[in-house]
Amino acid sequence: MEPAHRVEMGEHVGAAVTVIVPTFNERDNVAELVARTAEALAGRDAEILFVDDSTDDTAAEIARVAADAPIPVRVIHREENSGGLGGAVVVGLLAAASDVCIVMDGDLQHPPELLPVLLDRYAEGDADVVAASRYIGGGDTSGLGTAVRFGVSRSATWLTRAMFPIRLARSTDPMTGFFLVDRSRLDLPSLRPRGFKILLEILARTDLRIAEMPMEFAERRHGSSKASLRQGATFLAHLARLRFGKMSLFALIGAIGAVANLAIMWALTAAGVPYIWAAIIGAEVTIIGNFLLQERFVFADMRTDARALGIRFASSFAFNNVEAALRIPVMALMVESWHISSVLATALSLIVAFFARFLFHSLVVYAPQRRRKTDAAASEPKPDTAAQRVIRAIDAEAMRPGEL
């Protein structure tokens, strides 16, 4: 996990908390970040550990600031950027002087003033991870900037929670880069980070108790965003690796349904049935068939905590019919405007519909009942039932480390 070549500067001392800051060309933010972090942690036994992948002189600036800093500051400069930001965080976790680690970005969009809030919440003793969330009451997302970035962030969060509905049931912002974690609860060798969503990696591979505190996501002071289309593609690929099983089964069943839908359409249109009616009949048959297969093979581990079978079927049936009601006119428009075959138009529209269906079924149809309880009731700890223990065992087995 750790790169073969690195340079470490600063004295390694014991600390009650290590603040891990991965950096990439963040020279202009270092002095302010160290000053605000030291002020926020005044009176606490703490250190700041930078893990630097910069191509500029950020590491030298950190060393300069460290000389006069009121708390210990170390920097590990990696010669090889292994695993991106996520890999840098793992290096920091391995090198930290404390088991209590707080990860935050170096661009000052994560307010250091929130550090003692995370520590105080962790001190209550009922959480292994305390995440700073942009999406709970009191949180703020204005630092994301444009509506497009906000939409991308929210869509990525919904997709992630849909793929891990049990592990992330209590997480509103699994994509946050600002969080406290108890290192002793992690199996660090099992982590295989790709890109910059390290908290998702931790939560997906480890059964942890999570708490959240609201965060006002600040605007960037210096430097530029590291987000890009390439990072987005890396995130999607990593997400698929983490939860390959569930989504692949859903896709397989969807593919079977799509083939059945096309076969029904072909048979009916060959028999002289208008293609619109053939599409409607094919959709209704495959909606019912897909639901039965998903119940048995995809969401079996979630049925115990979800609503009753009749409600699940009604929700699934209604959503898929609404989706079909929107999809079929689009398919007809493609046939009439683009002059392509009705079978090809249906196939294209089904691909787009797949993602909407997966999101809805994971987040709504099979949502655990405990997520719909009142906050007061949800705050009271209750022992796991035998069924819940079985579900956790299934989920743990599904999440056993390993990638294609």
Legacy VTK file of the C-alpha trace (Angstrom):
# vtk DataFile Version 3.0
C-alpha trace
ASCII
DATASET POLYDATA
POINTS 404 float
0.000 0.000 0.000
2.765 2.422 0.954
4.995 3.630 -1.881
8.542 2.387 -2.027
10.100 5.869 -2.007
9.144 8.670 0.341
10.710 11.452 2.375
9.501 12.156 5.903
10.222 15.392 7.739
9.336 16.349 11.287
9.658 14.664 14.670
7.466 11.630 15.334
5.836 12.174 18.748
2.972 10.583 20.608
-0.408 12.287 20.221
-4.012 11.782 21.282
-5.227 12.755 17.813
-3.528 12.922 14.427
-4.952 15.250 11.784
-4.120 13.732 8.387
-4.022 16.203 5.495
-3.371 14.825 1.977
-2.047 17.592 -0.264
-1.382 18.159 -3.942
0.005 21.587 -4.826
-1.592 23.326 -1.818
1.390 25.540 -0.878
-0.663 28.713 -0.450
-3.027 27.071 2.031
-0.470 25.522 4.395
0.227 28.407 6.784
-3.425 29.270 7.347
-4.442 25.627 7.698
-1.769 24.964 10.338
-2.612 28.151 12.255
-6.356 27.485 12.317
-5.892 23.809 13.161
-3.513 24.609 16.029
-5.937 27.195 17.388
-8.894 24.789 17.149
-6.940 22.067 18.970
-5.346 24.334 21.597
-4.970 22.466 24.867
-5.277 19.061 23.228
-2.521 16.546 22.572
-2.472 16.652 18.767
-0.277 16.547 15.677
-0.757 17.425 12.018
0.507 14.918 9.455
0.649 16.048 5.837
0.937 13.377 3.143
2.126 15.306 0.133
2.028 14.301 -3.533
2.802 17.786 -4.828
4.837 18.706 -7.861
5.556 22.177 -6.457
7.304 23.131 -3.189
4.365 22.375 -0.877
6.493 19.979 1.196
9.153 22.653 1.726
6.478 25.152 2.770
5.114 22.642 5.292
8.598 22.161 6.743
9.019 25.936 7.009
5.686 26.417 8.775
6.349 23.442 11.054
9.433 25.100 12.526
7.323 27.685 14.388
3.999 25.812 14.687
2.450 25.552 18.182
1.742 21.826 17.665
3.870 19.112 16.048
3.683 19.100 12.245
5.109 16.328 10.057
5.125 15.812 6.300
5.544 12.671 4.257
6.401 13.508 0.666
5.645 10.600 -1.648
7.787 10.182 -4.707
5.166 7.857 -6.200
1.506 8.874 -6.185
0.132 5.432 -5.327
-3.662 5.223 -5.053
-4.300 8.944 -5.394
-5.722 10.871 -2.447
-7.160 7.697 -0.956
-3.736 6.065 -1.034
-2.266 9.130 0.681
-4.802 8.829 3.491
-3.902 5.167 4.021
-0.223 6.147 4.251
-1.217 8.731 6.846
-3.244 6.222 8.841
-0.266 3.856 8.908
2.133 6.597 10.029
-0.147 8.399 12.517
1.002 8.747 16.113
-2.547 8.179 17.393
-5.304 5.667 16.743
-7.753 8.585 16.677
-7.278 10.145 13.247
-9.090 12.997 11.537
-8.837 13.256 7.758
-9.381 16.625 6.105
-8.515 18.299 2.809
-5.744 20.852 2.469
-7.751 23.406 0.486
-9.520 24.995 3.516
-12.967 23.962 2.293
-13.109 21.799 5.423
-13.223 24.239 8.364
-10.582 23.353 11.006
-12.864 24.905 13.622
-14.990 21.743 13.369
-12.151 19.521 14.654
-13.050 19.784 18.372
-16.702 19.134 17.515
-15.765 15.831 15.873
-13.548 14.900 18.836
-16.243 15.729 21.395
-18.783 13.628 19.503
-16.343 10.720 19.329
-15.727 11.027 23.083
-19.345 10.003 23.689
-18.159 6.481 22.908
-20.883 5.185 20.590
-19.218 5.765 17.201
-16.125 4.516 15.373
-16.472 7.146 12.642
-17.669 10.735 13.018
-18.247 12.307 9.611
-18.737 15.970 8.770
-21.817 15.991 6.549
-22.961 18.625 4.097
-26.436 17.138 3.890
-27.848 17.051 7.419
-29.489 19.878 9.331
-27.061 22.761 9.750
-24.848 21.562 6.895
-24.130 23.704 3.872
-23.027 22.922 0.315
-22.352 26.409 -1.021
-18.653 25.601 -1.344
-19.477 23.212 -4.175
-19.997 26.297 -6.324
-22.106 25.700 -9.402
-25.451 23.935 -9.587
-23.825 21.364 -11.872
-21.250 20.408 -9.218
-23.992 20.231 -6.583
-26.077 18.003 -8.842
-23.130 15.723 -9.580
-22.313 15.479 -5.863
-25.889 14.633 -4.871
-26.281 12.118 -7.693
-23.049 10.384 -6.701
-24.223 10.251 -3.076
-27.595 8.748 -4.030
-25.963 6.164 -6.267
-23.473 5.229 -3.550
-26.157 4.831 -0.878
-28.231 2.783 -3.283
-25.349 0.376 -3.787
-24.674 0.049 -0.033
-28.121 0.492 1.580
-27.215 -1.409 4.764
-23.672 -0.219 5.411
-24.599 3.394 4.591
-28.061 3.419 6.175
-26.910 5.987 8.757
-24.662 7.997 6.442
-26.020 11.018 4.578
-22.654 12.018 3.104
-20.407 8.987 2.456
-18.478 11.085 -0.067
-17.225 13.602 2.507
-13.465 13.960 2.856
-13.681 15.331 6.433
-14.097 12.646 9.083
-12.728 11.134 12.282
-11.976 7.425 12.393
-10.686 5.066 15.072
-7.727 3.448 13.315
-7.804 0.444 15.649
-11.164 -0.559 14.136
-9.763 -0.735 10.596
-8.108 -3.544 8.697
-5.734 -1.270 6.823
-4.235 -3.983 4.565
-7.739 -4.726 3.223
-8.226 -1.177 1.926
-7.689 -0.739 -1.802
-8.374 2.946 -2.377
-8.813 4.355 -5.859
-9.178 8.091 -6.387
-10.357 10.376 -3.600
-13.397 8.794 -1.878
-11.584 7.097 0.998
-14.475 7.258 3.503
-16.636 5.246 1.111
-13.873 2.631 0.939
-13.663 2.478 4.747
-17.406 2.245 5.330
-17.960 -0.280 2.538
-15.267 -2.687 3.710
-15.753 -2.373 7.490
-18.808 -2.675 9.727
-18.474 0.556 11.715
-20.721 2.642 13.927
-21.105 6.065 12.340
-22.218 9.437 13.667
-22.473 12.698 11.735
-22.073 16.377 12.490
-23.180 19.189 10.170
-20.488 20.966 8.142
-20.538 24.239 6.254
-18.515 23.398 3.155
-16.443 26.533 2.503
-15.383 28.043 -0.795
-11.890 27.267 -2.082
-9.303 29.917 -1.176
-6.352 28.926 -3.366
-5.540 26.277 -5.920
-7.965 24.477 -8.183
-10.386 21.601 -7.810
-8.968 18.127 -8.399
-12.327 16.873 -9.690
-12.349 15.883 -13.360
-14.015 13.530 -15.798
-11.143 11.126 -15.229
-11.704 11.239 -11.458
-15.396 10.653 -12.069
-14.658 7.602 -14.177
-12.264 6.329 -11.493
-14.963 6.777 -8.862
-17.561 4.864 -10.866
-15.131 2.042 -11.577
-14.171 1.804 -7.913
-17.796 1.884 -6.839
-18.488 -1.045 -9.142
-15.539 -2.961 -7.679
-16.713 -2.378 -4.118
-20.281 -3.525 -4.690
-19.942 -5.578 -7.831
-22.187 -8.375 -6.663
-25.502 -6.624 -5.984
-25.503 -4.275 -8.913
-24.282 -6.943 -11.316
-27.139 -9.245 -10.320
-29.578 -6.377 -10.781
-28.035 -5.694 -14.194
-28.162 -9.386 -15.122
-31.833 -9.618 -14.232
-32.440 -6.374 -16.082
-30.657 -7.809 -19.120
-32.779 -10.959 -18.956
-35.860 -8.768 -18.716
-34.677 -6.647 -21.615
-34.166 -9.723 -23.800
-37.592 -11.011 -22.791
-39.085 -7.593 -23.519
-37.505 -7.489 -26.969
-38.574 -11.063 -27.700
-42.176 -10.301 -26.717
-42.113 -7.154 -28.843
-40.692 -9.013 -31.819
-43.272 -11.804 -31.540
-46.188 -9.420 -31.176
-45.114 -7.046 -33.937
-44.488 -10.048 -36.202
-48.053 -11.094 -35.435
-49.306 -7.683 -36.564
-49.690 -5.962 -33.191
-48.792 -2.230 -33.361
-45.362 -1.643 -31.834
-46.710 0.726 -29.150
-49.069 -1.945 -27.788
-46.355 -4.567 -28.153
-44.013 -2.385 -26.081
-46.653 -1.922 -23.363
-47.369 -5.647 -23.104
-43.674 -6.504 -23.090
-43.017 -3.932 -20.362
-45.800 -5.224 -18.064
-44.701 -8.838 -18.338
-41.058 -8.052 -17.672
-41.863 -5.661 -14.790
-43.524 -8.500 -12.899
-40.850 -11.032 -13.822
-38.014 -8.696 -12.839
-39.597 -8.002 -9.451
-39.859 -11.706 -8.622
-36.234 -12.340 -9.619
-34.966 -9.283 -7.707
-36.827 -10.410 -4.591
-35.159 -13.792 -4.751
-31.640 -12.999 -5.919
-30.790 -9.278 -5.451
-32.530 -7.861 -2.400
-33.075 -11.031 -0.350
-30.773 -9.688 2.390
-32.907 -6.551 2.768
-36.430 -7.996 2.800
-36.598 -8.586 6.566
-36.152 -4.900 7.441
-38.132 -3.589 4.453
-41.875 -3.049 4.178
-44.371 -5.837 3.528
-44.253 -7.806 0.271
-47.447 -6.250 -1.047
-46.174 -2.731 -0.483
-42.843 -3.575 -2.078
-44.591 -4.991 -5.148
-46.973 -2.043 -5.406
-44.096 0.456 -5.115
-42.004 -1.392 -7.670
-44.908 -1.909 -10.065
-46.015 1.726 -9.840
-42.503 3.117 -10.352
-41.751 0.882 -13.296
-45.046 1.771 -14.948
-44.410 5.484 -14.485
-40.924 4.946 -15.886
-42.367 2.976 -18.807
-44.994 5.663 -19.393
-42.177 8.165 -19.789
-39.835 5.839 -21.640
-42.205 4.534 -24.297
-43.078 8.000 -25.706
-39.339 8.742 -25.876
-38.854 5.430 -27.679
-41.672 6.346 -30.093
-40.056 9.734 -30.710
-36.768 8.023 -31.609
-38.584 5.715 -34.021
-40.496 8.521 -35.715
-37.722 11.155 -35.692
-34.583 9.078 -36.130
-36.214 6.381 -38.265
-34.574 3.541 -36.339
-36.219 0.210 -35.584
-38.566 -0.009 -32.624
-36.490 -2.860 -31.167
-33.273 -0.789 -31.203
-35.050 2.248 -29.741
-36.440 0.098 -26.925
-32.984 -1.325 -26.179
-31.452 2.166 -25.897
-34.200 3.409 -23.612
-33.876 0.339 -21.351
-30.197 1.038 -20.748
-30.999 4.511 -19.447
-33.885 3.169 -17.350
-31.608 0.647 -15.595
-29.907 3.219 -13.379
-33.164 4.896 -12.345
-34.666 1.537 -11.425
-31.687 0.480 -9.350
-31.674 3.744 -7.385
-35.389 3.558 -6.651
-35.424 -0.078 -5.551
-32.394 0.239 -3.278
-33.357 3.536 -1.641
-37.155 3.249 -1.544
-38.637 -0.186 -2.206
-36.219 -2.046 0.079
-35.320 0.800 2.439
-34.869 -0.551 6.004
-37.839 0.266 8.219
-35.524 1.583 10.933
-34.628 4.525 8.688
-38.255 5.684 8.779
-38.558 5.707 12.592
-38.537 8.940 14.563
-35.203 10.287 15.699
-36.070 9.591 19.331
-36.904 5.967 18.700
-33.904 5.490 16.449
-31.553 6.840 19.122
-32.457 4.054 21.563
-30.116 1.084 21.086
-31.876 -2.238 20.530
-30.318 -5.681 20.284
-30.067 -7.172 16.818
-32.621 -9.816 15.970
-31.533 -13.163 14.586
-32.616 -12.018 11.123
-30.545 -8.842 11.407
-27.506 -10.847 12.456
-27.969 -13.061 9.405
-28.282 -9.987 7.168
-25.092 -8.534 8.624
-23.302 -11.819 8.068
-24.456 -11.903 4.443
-23.371 -8.299 3.937
-20.002 -8.973 5.572
-19.444 -11.941 3.259
-20.443 -9.880 0.212
-17.944 -7.220 1.255
-15.012 -9.586 1.843
-11.948 -7.803 0.413
-11.114 -8.633 -3.164
-11.434 -7.157 -6.589
-11.697 -8.412 -10.123
LINES 1 405
404 0 1 2 3 4 5 6 7 8 9 10 11 12 13 14 15 16 17 18 19 20 21 22 23 24 25 26 27 28 29 30 31 32 33 34 35 36 37 38 39 40 41 42 43 44 45 46 47 48 49 50 51 52 53 54 55 56 57 58 59 60 61 62 63 64 65 66 67 68 69 70 71 72 73 74 75 76 77 78 79 80 81 82 83 84 85 86 87 88 89 90 91 92 93 94 95 96 97 98 99 100 101 102 103 104 105 106 107 108 109 110 111 112 113 114 115 116 117 118 119 120 121 122 123 124 125 126 127 128 129 130 131 132 133 134 135 136 137 138 139 140 141 142 143 144 145 146 147 148 149 150 151 152 153 154 155 156 157 158 159 160 161 162 163 164 165 166 167 168 169 170 171 172 173 174 175 176 177 178 179 180 181 182 183 184 185 186 187 188 189 190 191 192 193 194 195 196 197 198 199 200 201 202 203 204 205 206 207 208 209 210 211 212 213 214 215 216 217 218 219 220 221 222 223 224 225 226 227 228 229 230 231 232 233 234 235 236 237 238 239 240 241 242 243 244 245 246 247 248 249 250 251 252 253 254 255 256 257 258 259 260 261 262 263 264 265 266 267 268 269 270 271 272 273 274 275 276 277 278 279 280 281 282 283 284 285 286 287 288 289 290 291 292 293 294 295 296 297 298 299 300 301 302 303 304 305 306 307 308 309 310 311 312 313 314 315 316 317 318 319 320 321 322 323 324 325 326 327 328 329 330 331 332 333 334 335 336 337 338 339 340 341 342 343 344 345 346 347 348 349 350 351 352 353 354 355 356 357 358 359 360 361 362 363 364 365 366 367 368 369 370 371 372 373 374 375 376 377 378 379 380 381 382 383 384 385 386 387 388 389 390 391 392 393 394 395 396 397 398 399 400 401 402 403
